[in-house]
């Protein structure tokens, strides 16, 4: 079993969107996957409750489920949606359980400032220093035509962690959140452009 942790201490950075979509990617690849919602707002749990039964199954793990207990479920992947304000021992414990870490952020000065502090913190962790935990950045809600998108790229390329994808600002994610769906449940006429933006994330996860 592999554990994907989606984390950023900044609230509203796109963690739940990234976590639910990643779980959907695994499910559509016929891998047994579970979503573990550690956010007290339980947005990912609500999304999972709305997911139609006819789509590829994503299981639920209760908050606080440890690696050993999750492994006993026979999963291929466990996706953890972490809370805003993650810090201290809770952050250290979740990172210790993870095999890969995705850090989303959107093009705003507030997100960049908070993410700077978060990345500086995790860079000091032993697993990260020794490259035992793969870490990657994902830019979300990006409108490539804007100055803020350019500023975000300049900010992200200053880190040792790779920037692996840009996900556009689109109502498709809003509708998926509302209906318990993922991009990969949609017909090509609705999802093709966004599928293509996800391919680098899928490739990175496969390599790590």
MDTraj code that builds the backbone (N, CA, C; nanometers):
import mdtraj as md
import numpy as np

residues = "UNK UNK UNK UNK UNK UNK UNK UNK UNK UNK UNK UNK UNK UNK UNK UNK UNK UNK UNK UNK UNK UNK UNK UNK UNK UNK UNK UNK UNK UNK UNK UNK UNK UNK UNK UNK UNK UNK UNK UNK UNK UNK UNK UNK UNK UNK UNK UNK UNK UNK UNK UNK UNK UNK UNK UNK UNK UNK UNK UNK UNK UNK UNK UNK UNK UNK UNK UNK UNK UNK UNK UNK UNK UNK UNK UNK UNK UNK UNK UNK UNK UNK UNK UNK UNK UNK UNK UNK UNK UNK UNK UNK UNK UNK UNK UNK UNK UNK UNK UNK UNK UNK UNK UNK UNK UNK UNK UNK UNK UNK UNK UNK UNK UNK UNK UNK UNK UNK UNK UNK UNK UNK UNK UNK UNK UNK UNK UNK UNK UNK UNK UNK UNK UNK UNK UNK UNK UNK UNK UNK UNK UNK UNK UNK UNK UNK UNK UNK UNK UNK UNK UNK UNK UNK UNK UNK UNK UNK UNK UNK UNK UNK UNK UNK UNK UNK UNK UNK UNK UNK UNK UNK UNK UNK UNK UNK UNK UNK UNK UNK UNK UNK UNK UNK UNK UNK UNK UNK UNK UNK UNK UNK UNK UNK UNK UNK UNK UNK UNK UNK UNK UNK UNK UNK UNK UNK UNK UNK".split()
xyz = np.array([
    [0.0833, -0.1196, 0.0000],
    [0.0000, 0.0000, 0.0000],
    [0.0869, 0.1249, 0.0000],
    [0.0502, 0.2207, -0.0871],
    [0.1156, 0.3497, -0.0922],
    [0.0230, 0.4545, -0.0293],
    [0.0826, 0.5503, 0.0406],
    [0.0046, 0.6577, 0.1004],
    [0.0406, 0.7907, 0.0361],
    [-0.0608, 0.8559, -0.0196],
    [-0.0460, 0.9901, -0.0747],
    [-0.1041, 1.0892, 0.0245],
    [-0.0228, 1.1805, 0.0719],
    [-0.0671, 1.2876, 0.1596],
    [-0.0770, 1.4160, 0.0782],
    [-0.1923, 1.4824, 0.0876],
    [-0.2107, 1.6131, 0.0248],
    [-0.2140, 1.7154, 0.1374],
    [-0.1166, 1.8048, 0.1389],
    [-0.1024, 1.8926, 0.2551],
    [-0.0523, 2.0301, 0.2172],
    [-0.0989, 2.1281, 0.2927],
    [-0.0511, 2.2654, 0.2917],
    [-0.1170, 2.3297, 0.4122],
    [-0.0419, 2.4000, 0.4923],
    [-0.0996, 2.4593, 0.6128],
    [-0.2020, 2.5678, 0.5816],
    [-0.1992, 2.6219, 0.4602],
    [-0.2913, 2.7278, 0.4208],
    [-0.4295, 2.6718, 0.3902],
    [-0.5323, 2.7256, 0.4528],
    [-0.6684, 2.6876, 0.4207],
    [-0.7084, 2.7360, 0.2825],
    [-0.7937, 2.6614, 0.2141],
    [-0.8408, 2.7017, 0.0821],
    [-0.7381, 2.6917, -0.0279],
    [-0.6342, 2.6117, -0.0066],
    [-0.5270, 2.6014, -0.1063],
    [-0.5556, 2.4975, -0.2145],
    [-0.6648, 2.4232, -0.2009],
    [-0.6981, 2.3232, -0.3026],
    [-0.6713, 2.1802, -0.2615],
    [-0.6498, 2.1566, -0.1330],
    [-0.6161, 2.0219, -0.0859],
    [-0.7268, 1.9204, -0.1151],
    [-0.8506, 1.9546, -0.0811],
    [-0.9592, 1.8585, -0.0973],
    [-0.9843, 1.8284, -0.2450],
    [-0.9773, 1.9291, -0.3278],
    [-0.9921, 1.9056, -0.4721],
    [-0.8854, 1.8111, -0.5218],
    [-0.7617, 1.8347, -0.4820],
    [-0.6517, 1.7500, -0.5271],
    [-0.6647, 1.6085, -0.4721],
    [-0.7027, 1.5955, -0.3449],
    [-0.7144, 1.4635, -0.2832],
    [-0.8268, 1.3814, -0.3462],
    [-0.9436, 1.4430, -0.3662],
    [-1.0562, 1.3687, -0.4239],
    [-1.0280, 1.3305, -0.5683],
    [-0.9679, 1.4208, -0.6437],
    [-0.9375, 1.3895, -0.7831],
    [-0.8311, 1.2799, -0.7942],
    [-0.7319, 1.2834, -0.7057],
    [-0.6300, 1.1772, -0.7064],
    [-0.6924, 1.0427, -0.6732],
    [-0.7806, 1.0403, -0.5738],
    [-0.8493, 0.9155, -0.5395],
    [-0.9296, 0.8647, -0.6590],
    [-0.9947, 0.9571, -0.7298],
    [-1.0702, 0.9179, -0.8480],
    [-0.9824, 0.8626, -0.9579],
    [-0.8642, 0.9197, -0.9733],
    [-0.7699, 0.8678, -1.0739],
    [-0.7336, 0.7228, -1.0433],
    [-0.6979, 0.6945, -0.9184],
    [-0.6631, 0.5572, -0.8814],
    [-0.7808, 0.4622, -0.9028],
    [-0.8994, 0.5066, -0.8616],
    [-1.0183, 0.4218, -0.8737],
    [-1.0479, 0.3892, -1.0199],
    [-1.0337, 0.4878, -1.1053],
    [-1.0606, 0.4648, -1.2472],
    [-0.9546, 0.3771, -1.3125],
    [-0.8408, 0.3645, -1.2474],
    [-0.7358, 0.2727, -1.2945],
    [-0.7516, 0.1342, -1.2333],
    [-0.8680, 0.1111, -1.1712],
    [-0.9035, -0.0172, -1.1097],
    [-0.8092, -0.0554, -0.9947],
    [-0.7608, 0.0453, -0.9245],
    [-0.6818, 0.0196, -0.8047],
    [-0.7710, 0.0404, -0.6826],
    [-0.7504, -0.0415, -0.5829],
    [-0.8320, -0.0271, -0.4621],
    [-0.7785, 0.0899, -0.3813],
    [-0.8633, 0.1908, -0.3612],
    [-0.8195, 0.3159, -0.3004],
    [-0.9174, 0.3577, -0.1921],
    [-0.8644, 0.4208, -0.0881],
    [-0.9474, 0.4761, 0.0192],
    [-0.9078, 0.6204, 0.0436],
    [-1.0060, 0.6989, 0.0822],
    [-0.9864, 0.8403, 0.1130],
    [-1.0000, 0.8591, 0.2634],
    [-0.8986, 0.9188, 0.3241],
    [-0.8977, 0.9428, 0.4687],
    [-0.9048, 1.0937, 0.4918],
    [-1.0149, 1.1378, 0.5486],
    [-1.0414, 1.2809, 0.5652],
    [-1.0010, 1.3257, 0.7052],
    [-0.8871, 1.3952, 0.7141],
    [-0.8383, 1.4438, 0.8426],
    [-0.8786, 1.5887, 0.8695],
    [-0.9485, 1.6504, 0.7763],
    [-0.9916, 1.7886, 0.7922],
    [-1.1196, 1.7938, 0.8756],
    [-1.1228, 1.8698, 0.9854],
    [-1.2440, 1.8782, 1.0678],
    [-1.3676, 1.9262, 0.9917],
    [-1.3496, 1.9975, 0.8815],
    [-1.4644, 2.0402, 0.8024],
    [-1.5296, 1.9248, 0.7276],
    [-1.4563, 1.8148, 0.7089],
    [-1.5073, 1.6921, 0.6471],
    [-1.5624, 1.7157, 0.5052],
    [-1.5006, 1.8017, 0.4311],
    [-1.5454, 1.8260, 0.2938],
    [-1.5251, 1.7035, 0.2061],
    [-1.4134, 1.6355, 0.2213],
    [-1.3882, 1.5159, 0.1416],
    [-1.4871, 1.4047, 0.1763],
    [-1.5226, 1.3936, 0.3044],
    [-1.6206, 1.2928, 0.3456],
    [-1.7572, 1.3225, 0.2851],
    [-1.7947, 1.4504, 0.2830],
    [-1.9209, 1.4888, 0.2221],
    [-1.9225, 1.4578, 0.0733],
    [-1.8107, 1.4861, 0.0061],
    [-1.7980, 1.4534, -0.1360],
    [-1.8149, 1.3040, -0.1589],
    [-1.7497, 1.2243, -0.0747],
    [-1.7566, 1.0794, -0.0899],
    [-1.8980, 1.0277, -0.0660],
    [-1.9692, 1.0884, 0.0281],
    [-2.1079, 1.0486, 0.0550],
    [-2.1987, 1.0798, -0.0637],
    [-2.1641, 1.1813, -0.1418],
    [-2.2440, 1.2180, -0.2594],
    [-2.2062, 1.1393, -0.3835],
    [-2.1003, 1.0621, -0.3752],
    [-2.0517, 0.9917, -0.4947],
    [-2.1509, 0.8835, -0.5376],
    [-2.1943, 0.8855, -0.6641],
    [-2.2893, 0.7844, -0.7113],
    [-2.2298, 0.6441, -0.7057],
    [-2.3126, 0.5477, -0.6680],
    [-2.2651, 0.4103, -0.6492],
    [-2.2175, 0.3460, -0.7782],
    [-2.2643, 0.3935, -0.8927],
    [-2.2298, 0.3287, -1.0185],
    [-2.0897, 0.3640, -1.0677],
    [-2.0252, 0.4632, -1.0060],
    [-1.8910, 0.5008, -1.0482],
    [-1.7855, 0.4194, -0.9720],
    [-1.6601, 0.4152, -1.0239],
    [-1.5552, 0.3374, -0.9570],
    [-1.5480, 0.3687, -0.8083],
    [-1.5379, 0.2625, -0.7290],
    [-1.5507, 0.2758, -0.5837],
    [-1.4275, 0.3383, -0.5195],
    [-1.4536, 0.4291, -0.4276],
    [-1.3512, 0.4868, -0.3406],
    [-1.3965, 0.4603, -0.1978],
    [-1.3168, 0.3889, -0.1223],
    [-1.3543, 0.3548, 0.0146],
    [-1.3226, 0.4703, 0.1093],
    [-1.3758, 0.4623, 0.2290],
    [-1.3522, 0.5658, 0.3300],
    [-1.2767, 0.5053, 0.4476],
    [-1.1790, 0.5794, 0.4971],
    [-1.1094, 0.5440, 0.6201],
    [-1.1400, 0.6510, 0.7236],
    [-1.1632, 0.6106, 0.8459],
    [-1.1955, 0.7071, 0.9504],
    [-1.0728, 0.7906, 0.9859],
    [-1.0925, 0.9139, 1.0311],
    [-0.9796, 0.9971, 1.0741],
    [-0.8985, 0.9262, 1.1822],
    [-0.7685, 0.9424, 1.1753],
    [-0.6814, 0.8807, 1.2744],
    [-0.6378, 0.7402, 1.2400],
    [-0.6866, 0.6853, 1.1294],
    [-0.6435, 0.5519, 1.0884],
    [-0.4939, 0.5515, 1.0623],
    [-0.4236, 0.4589, 1.1229],
    [-0.2795, 0.4502, 1.1064],
    [-0.2403, 0.3661, 0.9866],
    [-0.1128, 0.3697, 0.9547],
    [-0.0623, 0.2987, 0.8365],
    [-0.0862, 0.1482, 0.8460],
    [-0.0603, 0.0913, 0.9626],
    [-0.0757, -0.0535, 0.9788],
    [-0.2216, -0.0944, 0.9603],
    [-0.3114, -0.0205, 1.0216],
    [-0.4540, -0.0512, 1.0102],
    [-0.5018, -0.0356, 0.8662],
    [-0.4544, 0.0686, 0.7984],
    [-0.4938, 0.0894, 0.6595],
    [-0.4415, -0.0225, 0.5707],
    [-0.3178, -0.0655, 0.5953],
    [-0.2588, -0.1719, 0.5142],
    [-0.3380, -0.3016, 0.5263],
    [-0.3952, -0.3254, 0.6435],
    [-0.4729, -0.4471, 0.6648],
    [-0.6010, -0.4512, 0.5823],
    [-0.6404, -0.3369, 0.5245],
    [-0.7611, -0.3312, 0.4415],
    [-0.7364, -0.3827, 0.3002],
    [-0.6115, -0.4104, 0.2673],
    [-0.5802, -0.4615, 0.1337],
    [-0.5834, -0.3548, 0.0251],
    [-0.5530, -0.2319, 0.0624],
    [-0.5579, -0.1211, -0.0320],
    [-0.4333, -0.1146, -0.1194],
    [-0.4494, -0.0584, -0.2381],
    [-0.3346, -0.0229, -0.3205],
    [-0.2863, 0.1176, -0.2853],
    [-0.3833, 0.2085, -0.2611],
    [-0.3518, 0.3474, -0.2286],
    [-0.4405, 0.3982, -0.1167],
    [-0.3820, 0.4772, -0.0292],
    [-0.4549, 0.5553, 0.0704],
    [-0.4247, 0.7020, 0.0428],
    [-0.5303, 0.7816, 0.0262],
    [-0.5150, 0.9247, 0.0006],
    [-0.5632, 0.9991, 0.1247],
    [-0.4761, 1.0807, 0.1829],
    [-0.5098, 1.1560, 0.3037],
    [-0.5283, 1.3027, 0.2694],
    [-0.6477, 1.3544, 0.2994],
    [-0.6755, 1.4976, 0.2870],
    [-0.6502, 1.5612, 0.4229],
    [-0.5495, 1.6453, 0.4318],
    [-0.5086, 1.7008, 0.5605],
    [-0.5800, 1.8325, 0.5895],
    [-0.5815, 1.8750, 0.7156],
    [-0.6516, 1.9984, 0.7526],
    [-0.5674, 2.1232, 0.7299],
    [-0.6348, 2.2374, 0.7259],
    [-0.5641, 2.3647, 0.7284],
    [-0.4989, 2.3819, 0.8660],
    [-0.3915, 2.4576, 0.8696],
    [-0.3246, 2.4813, 0.9975],
    [-0.2449, 2.3628, 1.0483],
    [-0.2195, 2.2647, 0.9625],
    [-0.1442, 2.1461, 1.0036],
    [-0.0045, 2.1870, 1.0499],
    [0.0344, 2.1417, 1.1711],
    [0.1657, 2.1775, 1.2243],
    [0.2027, 2.0807, 1.3369],
    [0.3217, 2.0974, 1.3876],
    [0.3660, 2.0235, 1.5054],
    [0.3663, 1.8728, 1.4877],
    [0.3325, 1.8020, 1.5954],
    [0.3392, 1.6561, 1.5954],
    [0.2392, 1.5934, 1.5002],
    [0.1233, 1.6568, 1.4828],
    [0.0245, 1.6018, 1.3900],
    [0.0816, 1.6021, 1.2476],
    [0.1422, 1.7121, 1.2074],
    [0.2023, 1.7191, 1.0748],
    [0.3159, 1.6193, 1.0615],
    [0.3977, 1.6111, 1.1648],
    [0.5104, 1.5181, 1.1611],
    [0.4618, 1.3741, 1.1478],
    [0.3536, 1.3397, 1.2194],
    [0.3017, 1.2035, 1.2133],
    [0.2455, 1.1712, 1.0757],
    [0.1685, 1.2628, 1.0167],
    [0.1117, 1.2374, 0.8843],
    [0.2210, 1.2246, 0.7787],
    [0.3208, 1.3089, 0.7866],
    [0.4304, 1.3013, 0.6900],
    [0.5093, 1.1722, 0.7078],
    [0.5227, 1.1274, 0.8316],
    [0.5928, 1.0018, 0.8577],
    [0.5196, 0.8837, 0.7938],
    [0.3873, 0.8923, 0.7857],
    [0.3072, 0.7844, 0.7288],
    [0.3050, 0.7855, 0.5764],
    [0.3446, 0.8975, 0.5155],
    [0.3287, 0.9160, 0.3712],
    [0.4452, 0.8589, 0.2915],
    [0.4123, 0.8144, 0.1716],
    [0.5139, 0.7747, 0.0739],
    [0.5386, 0.8871, -0.0259],
    [0.4337, 0.9631, -0.0552],
    [0.4440, 1.0768, -0.1472],
    [0.3605, 1.1907, -0.0915],
    [0.4047, 1.3129, -0.1197],
    [0.3376, 1.4325, -0.0698],
    [0.3148, 1.5290, -0.1842],
    [0.1883, 1.5696, -0.2029],
    [0.1539, 1.6727, -0.2986],
    [0.1144, 1.7993, -0.2230],
    [0.1696, 1.9107, -0.2650],
    [0.1418, 2.0402, -0.2014],
    [0.0758, 2.1315, -0.3042],
    [-0.0554, 2.1558, -0.2894],
    [-0.1228, 2.2469, -0.3822],
    [-0.1185, 2.3903, -0.3324],
    [-0.1213, 2.4840, -0.4240],
    [-0.1411, 2.6237, -0.3861],
    [-0.1907, 2.7014, -0.5061],
    [-0.2628, 2.8088, -0.4780],
    [-0.3203, 2.8916, -0.5833],
    [-0.2426, 3.0225, -0.5940],
    [-0.2610, 3.0957, -0.7053],
    [-0.1833, 3.2187, -0.7275],
    [-0.2343, 3.3368, -0.6463],
    [-0.1981, 3.3382, -0.5187],
    [-0.2295, 3.4529, -0.4346],
    [-0.1128, 3.4777, -0.3405],
    [-0.0937, 3.6015, -0.3036],
    [0.0173, 3.6372, -0.2145],
    [0.0041, 3.5665, -0.0806],
    [-0.1191, 3.5494, -0.0314],
    [-0.1419, 3.4828, 0.0966],
    [-0.1008, 3.3358, 0.0884],
    [-0.1390, 3.2694, -0.0218],
    [-0.1028, 3.1288, -0.0388],
    [0.0481, 3.1121, -0.0487],
    [0.1118, 3.2004, -0.1225],
    [0.2562, 3.1880, -0.1411],
    [0.3311, 3.2087, -0.0096],
    [0.2883, 3.3054, 0.0680],
    [0.3542, 3.3316, 0.1966],
    [0.3388, 3.2135, 0.2910],
    [0.2170, 3.1585, 0.3005],
    [0.1933, 3.0444, 0.3899],
    [0.2659, 2.9200, 0.3410],
    [0.2686, 2.9008, 0.2099],
    [0.3342, 2.7828, 0.1540],
    [0.4848, 2.7889, 0.1720],
    [0.5404, 2.9086, 0.1642],
    [0.6838, 2.9266, 0.1896],
    [0.7202, 2.8724, 0.3283],
    [0.6418, 2.9103, 0.4287],
    [0.6692, 2.8644, 0.5653],
    [0.6501, 2.7135, 0.5770],
    [0.5465, 2.6602, 0.5134],
    [0.5198, 2.5166, 0.5184],
    [0.6338, 2.4372, 0.4544],
    [0.6784, 2.4792, 0.3373],
    [0.7857, 2.4074, 0.2687],
    [0.9184, 2.4196, 0.3430],
    [0.9429, 2.5346, 0.4032],
    [1.0645, 2.5503, 0.4831],
    [1.0645, 2.4534, 0.6009],
    [0.9454, 2.4311, 0.6590],
    [0.9344, 2.3396, 0.7723],
    [0.9587, 2.1954, 0.7305],
    [0.8901, 2.1507, 0.6256],
    [0.9035, 2.0092, 0.5880],
    [1.0411, 1.9789, 0.5308],
    [1.1082, 2.0802, 0.4770],
    [1.2423, 2.0582, 0.4220],
    [1.3406, 2.0140, 0.5294],
    [1.3086, 2.0430, 0.6566],
    [1.3964, 2.0052, 0.7667],
    [1.3698, 1.8629, 0.8165],
    [1.2610, 1.8007, 0.7713],
    [1.2287, 1.6652, 0.8170],
    [1.3286, 1.5654, 0.7589],
    [1.3636, 1.4685, 0.8370],
    [1.4642, 1.3702, 0.7966],
    [1.4246, 1.2977, 0.6690],
    [1.2978, 1.2559, 0.6586],
    [1.2527, 1.1816, 0.5413],
    [1.2663, 1.2639, 0.4139],
    [1.2468, 1.3949, 0.4266],
    [1.2596, 1.4834, 0.3111],
    [1.4068, 1.5078, 0.2797],
    [1.4853, 1.5354, 0.3825],
    [1.6295, 1.5595, 0.3613],
    [1.6969, 1.4388, 0.2968],
    [1.6580, 1.3202, 0.3384],
    [1.7195, 1.1977, 0.2857],
    [1.6491, 1.1460, 0.1616],
    [1.5542, 1.2238, 0.1097],
    [1.4809, 1.1925, -0.0132],
    [1.4070, 1.0591, -0.0057],
    [1.3599, 1.0253, 0.1136],
    [1.2781, 0.9067, 0.1303],
    [1.1308, 0.9375, 0.1087],
    [1.0961, 1.0655, 0.1131],
    [0.9602, 1.1103, 0.0862],
    [0.9642, 1.2000, -0.0367],
    [0.8937, 1.1583, -0.1410],
    [0.8873, 1.2378, -0.2637],
    [0.7867, 1.3512, -0.2449],
    [0.8273, 1.4732, -0.2765],
    [0.7433, 1.5912, -0.2590],
    [0.7323, 1.6634, -0.3926],
    [0.6100, 1.7037, -0.4278],
    [0.5903, 1.7795, -0.5513],
    [0.4864, 1.8878, -0.5285],
    [0.4951, 1.9939, -0.6085],
    [0.4055, 2.1081, -0.6004],
    [0.3078, 2.1057, -0.7174],
    [0.1841, 2.1478, -0.6903],
    [0.0819, 2.1561, -0.7946],
    [0.0168, 2.2940, -0.7859],
    [0.0232, 2.3695, -0.8942],
    [-0.0427, 2.4998, -0.9010],
    [-0.1889, 2.4788, -0.9400],
    [-0.2805, 2.5342, -0.8620],
    [-0.4233, 2.5137, -0.8873],
    [-0.4932, 2.6477, -0.9093],
    [-0.6110, 2.6401, -0.9720],
    [-0.6925, 2.7589, -1.0032],
    [-0.6115, 2.8620, -1.0822],
    [-0.5399, 2.8131, -1.1799],
    [-0.4486, 2.8984, -1.2558],
    [-0.5152, 2.9497, -1.3832],
    [-0.5077, 3.0795, -1.4036],
    [-0.5444, 3.1427, -1.5300],
    [-0.4148, 3.1934, -1.5908],
    [-0.3655, 3.1213, -1.6915],
    [-0.2325, 3.1492, -1.7469],
    [-0.2199, 3.2895, -1.8044],
    [-0.3322, 3.3556, -1.8283],
    [-0.3278, 3.4900, -1.8886],
    [-0.2971, 3.5994, -1.7867],
    [-0.2963, 3.5653, -1.6593],
    [-0.2851, 3.6681, -1.5556],
    [-0.1419, 3.6868, -1.5064],
    [-0.1173, 3.8044, -1.4533],
    [0.0118, 3.8354, -1.3922],
    [0.0346, 3.7491, -1.2683],
    [-0.0720, 3.7202, -1.1939],
    [-0.0570, 3.6407, -1.0718],
    [-0.0095, 3.4993, -1.1034],
    [-0.0507, 3.4447, -1.2186],
    [-0.0035, 3.3117, -1.2581],
    [0.1463, 3.3129, -1.2847],
    [0.1936, 3.4187, -1.3494],
    [0.3370, 3.4324, -1.3747],
    [0.4144, 3.4462, -1.2442],
    [0.3613, 3.5246, -1.1523],
    [0.4262, 3.5422, -1.0225],
    [0.4308, 3.4107, -0.9450],
    [0.3253, 3.3298, -0.9568],
    [0.3237, 3.2001, -0.8893],
    [0.4329, 3.1093, -0.9441],
    [0.4470, 3.1060, -1.0767],
    [0.5518, 3.0236, -1.1366],
    [0.6897, 3.0671, -1.0892],
    [0.7132, 3.1962, -1.0872],
    [0.8429, 3.2475, -1.0425],
    [0.8698, 3.2073, -0.8978],
    [0.7675, 3.2101, -0.8165],
    [0.7786, 3.1708, -0.6763],
    [0.8088, 3.0222, -0.6641],
    [0.7349, 2.9388, -0.7358],
    [0.7480, 2.7940, -0.7214],
    [0.8796, 2.7407, -0.7758],
    [0.9296, 2.8016, -0.8813],
    [1.0547, 2.7529, -0.9379],
    [1.1748, 2.7859, -0.8490],
    [1.1514, 2.8569, -0.7414],
    [1.2594, 2.8855, -0.6483],
    [1.2820, 2.7762, -0.5458],
    [1.1996, 2.6717, -0.5482],
    [1.2113, 2.5641, -0.4497],
    [1.2811, 2.4422, -0.5084],
    [1.3355, 2.3597, -0.4190],
    [1.4000, 2.2367, -0.4633],
    [1.2979, 2.1317, -0.5057],
    [1.1723, 2.1482, -0.4640],
    [1.0694, 2.0514, -0.4982],
    [1.0144, 2.0816, -0.6375],
    [0.9881, 1.9783, -0.7187],
    [0.9424, 2.0037, -0.8560],
    [0.7989, 2.0548, -0.8621],
    [0.7751, 2.1450, -0.9544],
    [0.6401, 2.1878, -0.9893],
    [0.5959, 2.0983, -1.1035],
    [0.4974, 2.0112, -1.0787],
    [0.4680, 1.9073, -1.1771],
    [0.3444, 1.9350, -1.2621],
    [0.2585, 2.0284, -1.2206],
    [0.1378, 2.0516, -1.2998],
    [0.0752, 2.1859, -1.2673],
    [0.0023, 2.2362, -1.3678],
    [-0.0837, 2.3531, -1.3508],
    [-0.2268, 2.3088, -1.3787],
    [-0.3160, 2.3310, -1.2849],
    [-0.4564, 2.2977, -1.3043],
    [-0.5342, 2.4277, -1.3200],
    [-0.6110, 2.4375, -1.4253],
    [-0.6764, 2.5635, -1.4584],
    [-0.7938, 2.5947, -1.3661],
    [-0.8300, 2.7201, -1.3639],
    [-0.9508, 2.7668, -1.2961],
    [-1.0697, 2.7292, -1.3838],
    [-1.1590, 2.6441, -1.3345],
    [-1.2712, 2.5987, -1.4153],
    [-1.3868, 2.5540, -1.3273],
    [-1.5079, 2.5696, -1.3789],
    [-1.6268, 2.5250, -1.3079],
    [-1.6388, 2.3728, -1.3071],
    [-1.5590, 2.3049, -1.3870],
    [-1.5641, 2.1583, -1.3884],
    [-1.5358, 2.1027, -1.2488],
    [-1.4368, 2.1575, -1.1793],
    [-1.4048, 2.1110, -1.0445],
    [-1.5173, 2.1433, -0.9463],
    [-1.5820, 2.2568, -0.9660],
    [-1.6946, 2.2950, -0.8804],
    [-1.8086, 2.1943, -0.8954],
    [-1.8381, 2.1577, -1.0187],
    [-1.9455, 2.0616, -1.0434],
    [-1.9096, 1.9231, -0.9906],
    [-1.7840, 1.8852, -1.0046],
    [-1.7405, 1.7548, -0.9513],
    [-1.7550, 1.7516, -0.7991],
    [-1.7188, 1.8601, -0.7332],
    [-1.7317, 1.8675, -0.5876],
    [-1.8771, 1.8547, -0.5460],
    [-1.9640, 1.9177, -0.6200],
    [-2.1077, 1.9152, -0.5882],
    [-2.1675, 1.7763, -0.6056],
    [-2.1222, 1.7040, -0.7086],
    [-2.1877, 1.5788, -0.7477],
    [-2.1145, 1.4534, -0.7027],
    [-2.0024, 1.4672, -0.6309],
    [-1.9276, 1.3497, -0.5875],
    [-1.8537, 1.2810, -0.7006],
    [-1.8142, 1.3572, -0.8010],
    [-1.7493, 1.3019, -0.9193],
    [-1.6034, 1.3465, -0.9284],
    [-1.5333, 1.2878, -1.0239],
    [-1.3986, 1.3325, -1.0576],
    [-1.3943, 1.3587, -1.2077],
    [-1.2874, 1.4216, -1.2516],
    [-1.2682, 1.4447, -1.3944],
    [-1.2766, 1.3156, -1.4728],
    [-1.2328, 1.2083, -1.4099],
    [-1.2172, 1.0814, -1.4799],
    [-1.3484, 1.0041, -1.4904],
    [-1.4522, 1.0579, -1.4277],
    [-1.5868, 1.0025, -1.4423],
    [-1.6627, 1.0714, -1.5552],
    [-1.6083, 1.1810, -1.6083],
    [-1.6790, 1.2625, -1.7044],
    [-1.6541, 1.2156, -1.8470],
    [-1.7474, 1.2434, -1.9379],
    [-1.7237, 1.2121, -2.0793],
    [-1.6148, 1.3019, -2.1357],
    [-1.5464, 1.2565, -2.2421],
    [-1.4380, 1.3366, -2.2997],
    [-1.4791, 1.4777, -2.3375],
    [-1.6020, 1.4959, -2.3764],
    [-1.6473, 1.6290, -2.4170],
    [-1.6405, 1.7294, -2.3022],
    [-1.6448, 1.6808, -2.1784],
    [-1.6391, 1.7696, -2.0618],
    [-1.5034, 1.7684, -1.9929],
    [-1.4320, 1.6569, -2.0021],
    [-1.3130, 1.6420, -1.9188],
    [-1.1792, 1.6396, -1.9875],
    [-1.1762, 1.6384, -2.1223],
    [-1.0516, 1.6127, -2.1932],
    [-0.9404, 1.7107, -2.1571],
    [-0.9690, 1.8403, -2.1584],
    [-0.8643, 1.9388, -2.1307],
    [-0.8070, 1.9216, -1.9912],
    [-0.8936, 1.8921, -1.8956],
    [-0.8470, 1.8765, -1.7579],
    [-0.7780, 1.7420, -1.7358],
    [-0.8218, 1.6385, -1.8051],
    [-0.7498, 1.5108, -1.7994],
    [-0.6044, 1.5332, -1.8393],
    [-0.5861, 1.6071, -1.9488],
    [-0.4508, 1.6278, -2.0004],
    [-0.3634, 1.7018, -1.8994],
    [-0.4227, 1.7946, -1.8245],
    [-0.3457, 1.8657, -1.7224],
    [-0.3083, 1.7747, -1.6063],
    [-0.3848, 1.6665, -1.5869],
    [-0.3573, 1.5733, -1.4783],
    [-0.2514, 1.4690, -1.5136],
    [-0.2227, 1.4518, -1.6419],
    [-0.1301, 1.3460, -1.6812],
    [0.0075, 1.3575, -1.6147],
    [0.0662, 1.4788, -1.6008],
    [0.1956, 1.4872, -1.5317],
    [0.1879, 1.4429, -1.3851],
    [0.0736, 1.4681, -1.3187],
    [0.0570, 1.4236, -1.1805],
    [0.0524, 1.2716, -1.1764],
    [-0.0260, 1.2128, -1.2666],
    [-0.0357, 1.0665, -1.2717],
    [0.1004, 1.0031, -1.2998],
    [0.1756, 1.0639, -1.3908],
    [0.3093, 1.0124, -1.4244],
    [0.4019, 1.0211, -1.3042],
    [0.3972, 1.1330, -1.2334],
    [0.4827, 1.1507, -1.1153],
    [0.4480, 1.0499, -1.0062],
    [0.3201, 1.0280, -0.9830],
    [0.2787, 0.9309, -0.8817],
    [0.3246, 0.7902, -0.9186],
    [0.3167, 0.7576, -1.0458],
    [0.3593, 0.6244, -1.0901],
    [0.5093, 0.6061, -1.0696],
    [0.5846, 0.7119, -1.0904],
    [0.7314, 0.7038, -1.0775],
    [0.7772, 0.6995, -0.9331],
    [0.6896, 0.7453, -0.8419],
    [0.7312, 0.7543, -0.7010],
    [0.6557, 0.6568, -0.6123],
])
top = md.Topology()
chain = top.add_chain()
for i, resn in enumerate(residues, 1):
    res = top.add_residue(resn, chain, resSeq=i)
    for name in ("N", "CA", "C"):
        top.add_atom(name, md.element.get_by_symbol(name[0]), res)
traj = md.Trajectory(xyz[None], top)
